[in-house]
Amino acid sequence: MPEQALREQMVALARRMNASGLNQGTSGNLSARIPGGLLITPSSLPYEQMESDDLVAIDFNGSLSAESRRRPSSEWRLHADVLAARPELQAVLHCHPIHGTALACHDRGIPPFHYMTAVAGGDDIRCAPYATFGTQELSRFTVEAMVDRKACLLARHGLVSAGESLDQALSIAVEVETLARMYLQALQLGEPPLLTSAQMEAVHAQFRGLHYGQSQGRTQ
């Protein structure tokens, strides 16, 4: 995809992220892989005011391209490190959804209480330990929590999802937030029973057979 088209797609998806309820105000951030680095949303700019040329091009060490006119999101390390560690992924989304963040405020991930936890690539959705936003420590915890996964929660912070396209990263985030809401509701009756490893493996096999969640088009 030409870079200009990618920039326009990112702006549109960032606005959808807020409209979906996943995010509020200027919190959260979005990135997509480009040759030699990534495009990322700028710091402290409301999405409704953001234009395609406001997106910031950086390399994996955070160095800005000469054309960049804004500062990158304070979470650029997280985005860069996830994309560097996972070459199959093309986009990373970070947001502060109400229900996922509520679980993360208790250091809780989402166990296999429902078969759709498989949407993130494993049997559960982990919660990364707390670290100050924008730090290398938070980035490291996120990369570790996303081993063999396309999403994780961040303790006392929010949610990260990733995908083979921008649309997939968003759809996974929406699904994880839905699961978080369902899990919180189920907890009102006590800890729900969990699916076994064998049952979850059957779900993964069904997903593979149906190509469930397969990207409909790569970001790059």
Secondary structure, DSSP 8 states (H G I E B T S, - for coil): --HHHHHHHHHHHHHHHHHTTS--TT--EEEEEETTEEEE-BTT--GGG--GGGSEEEETT--B-TT--S-B-TTHHHHHHHHHH-TT--EEEEE--HHHHHHHTTT--B-SSSGGGGGGTSSSB-EE----TTSHHHHHHHHHHTTT-SEEEETTTEEEEEESSHHHHHHHHHHHHHHHHHHHHHHTTSS-----HHHHHHHHHHHHHHTTT--SS---
